[in-house]
């Protein structure tokens, strides 16, 4: 007699781990990374991989000198300026491209072409036009962050649920109401993904901009300490950039939870 096939196990929303459990596992994994880092520092030459303690001492020295704070403020101001400008331009343009089909189909080939072009290729032209100051850095960050936000916003608006739209039309909802109550809320997850990708690429471009233009900020310190093999200080700067990335992405995660409550 044959046995019935096993039932598929479905993951229910209640299976979502609690915030305290997530925090505990993250702290535990961080501890594991620190242990692996210490092992690597013991087994590799110390002038290549400094120990966690040496890195902590270097961070204290940089904070005492005021270098880390100054570079951090310089980099964050450039990063947030370029990233904010990208948001202000990309989201309205992406919504317009998705809302007006002809407009979107006209521009999308140029948007994809620009997205596929390495941003580094534009840096010499940007320096010629804008110089080596903060304007050039902000524009380089803007170029890196704008494309993911624009493309994901455009895709989110175009991926609206046709059944929901047809249902809304059947009860007499107008185009504006459908757009504001169905299309835009449905695009929120796509926009958040674009914001996360844009935040990551924008942070990378911040370092690139500071390396190619006036050597300031965290990117400038990376160049200085990397060229002189002061690896403890170098690791401090790398970890500072990682902290910025974590703060921005977790902030966007919080925004996503607040904006996407309609899905629950």
N, C-alpha and C positions, 0 to 999 in steps of 0.2 A: 504494500500500500504506500503510495507516494506521499511524502510530507508536503504540507502547504508551503509555499514560498515565504520567506521571512518578510515581515512588514518593514517598509522603509522608515527610517528614523528621520523625523522632521525637526528642524531647529526652530523653536518657538521664541517669541520675543522675551518670554520670561527666563530663557536660558542665558540672557545677557549678563556677563559678570558684573558684580557691583563695583562702585568706584574705589572702595577701600581695597578690594582684592586686586584691582588693576594697579593701584598705587603700590601695593606691596610687591607684586610681581615686577613692576618696573624698577623699584628700588633694589630688589634682589638681582635683577639682570644687570643693573648698574654696578653693583658690588662685584658680580662675576667679571664684568669688563675691566674693572680696576685691578682685580687679581691677575687677569690675563696680561694687562698692561704692565704690572709689576714684574711678572715672569719674563715678559719680553725685554724689559729694561735690564734685568739681571743677566740674561743670556745673549744680549746684543750689546755692542759697544755703546757706552753711555753718551758718547758724543752724537749718537744717532737717535736713540730712544731714551729720553730721560725718565727717571722714576716718577711716580705720582707725587712723592714728597718733594723732589727737586722742582717739579712743575708748580706745586703749591707755593714753595718758597719764592720762585720766580714771579708768580702772580702777586705775592705780597710786595716784592720789590718794585714791580711796575706800578702797583697802586700807590705805594709810598712816593714814588717819583712823580706821579700824576700822568704818566704817559698813557696808561691804559684807558683812563677816564676820558682824556682828550681825544684819543683815537676812536674810542667807542662812540662818543658824541658826534664826531665828524662823519663816521661811517653810517650811523643810524639816521642822521639828518639827510644825507644823500640818498640812502636806501628808501626811507619813508617818502621823501619828495618824489623820487622817480616812480615808486610803486603807487603812491596816491594818484599821481598824474595818469598812470596807466589805467587805474580803475575808473577815473573820471572820463577817460576817452573810450575805453574798450567796452564797458557795459552798455552805455547808450548806443554806441555804434553796432554792437552785437545784437541788441534788441531790435534796432531799426532794420538790420539785415535779415533777421528772422521774421519780422513782421511784414515786410514788403518783399515779396518773393523775387521780383525782377531786380530790385536793388541788391538783394543778397546774392543772387546768382551772378550779377555783374561784377561784384567786388570780390567774391570768394576766391577766384583763381589768383588774384593779385595778393590777397591775404595769405593764402597757402604758399605762394611763391616767396613772399617776404619771410614767412615763418620758417621755410626750409633754408634760407640763406644764413650762414653763420654771422652772428652779430659782430664778431671780431673784424669782419671785412669792412664794416662801416666806421671803425674807430679812427683810422687816419683821416677820413673825410670829416668826421665830427670834430676832431682836433683842429683841422684847418679852418672850419667854419666857426667853432665856438671857443677855441683856445684850450687851455689846460686847467681852467677853473672849475668851479662847482657846476656851472651850466652844462658843460660837457659830460661830467660824471652823472648828473641827474638824467640827461638824455640817454646815456648808455644803459642805465638801469631801466628807464622807460622802455627802450627798445626790447630789452629782454623780457620784461613782465607783461607787455601789452598783448602779445600774440596769444599766449595760452588763455588769457581772460577773454579776449575777443572771440576766439574760435569756440571755446566752450559755451559762452553765452549764446552765440549764434546757433550752435547745435542744440542747446537746451530749449530755445524758443521754437525751433523747427521740430523737435521731438515731442510736441504736445500730444496728449492722448486723444485720438480722433473720436473715440466713443463718448468721452466726456463732453467734447465740443458739440457733437451731434445731439447729445442728450440736453445740453444747455439750450441749443437752438430750438429743440422741440418744445421747450417750455417758454419760449419767447424771449430768451436773453439776447441782448444786442451785442454787436461786435466788440464794443469797448468793454462791456461787462465780462464777456468771455475772455478777452485778452488780459484783463486785470485780475480776474478771479480764477482762471484755469491755466492760461498760457504762462504768465509770469510766475505764479507759485510752482508750476511744474518745472520751470527752468532753474529754480533755486539750487538743487543739488549739482547741476552742471556748472553753474556760476561759482559755487564754492570750490569745486574741483579746479576750475580755472584759476581762482584766486590762490589756491594752495600751490599750484604749479608756477604761477606767476611770482609768488613770494619766494619760492626756491630759486628760480632762475634769476630773479631780480637781485637776490643776495649774492649769487655767484657773480653777476655782472657788476655789483658794487666793488667787489675785490678786483675784478678785471679792470674796471675803470680807474681804481686807485693805483694799479700797477702801471697802466699805460699813460696816465696823465700825471698831474703833480702828485708826488709820492707822499700821501698823507693817509690818515685813518688806519684802520686795521690792516688793509691791504698793503699800505706803506710799511707798517711794522713787520708784516710777513716777509716782504722783500728784504728788509734790513737784517732781520734775525736769520732768515734762510740763507742769505749770502755770507753771513759771518758764522754760520753753524752754531748759533746760540739756540740750541734745540729746546731747552726748557722754556725760554721766552716764546719760541715759535709755537710750542704746544699750547701755551696760554692763549695766544691769539686764535689758533684753530678752535679751541674750546669756546672762546668768546663768540666766534661766528656761529658755532653750533647752538649756543644758548639763544642767540637772536633768532635762529631758525625755529627752535622749539617754541619760543614765546609766540612767534607769529602764527605758526601752524596750530598751536593749541588755542590761540585766540580765535582763529577762523573756525576751529571745531566748535567752540562755544557759540559763535555766531550761527553756525549751521544748525545746532540744536535748538536755538531760539527761533530761527526763521522756518524751520522745517517741521514744526509741531503739527501743521495741518495734515501731515502724512500719518499721524498716529490715530 
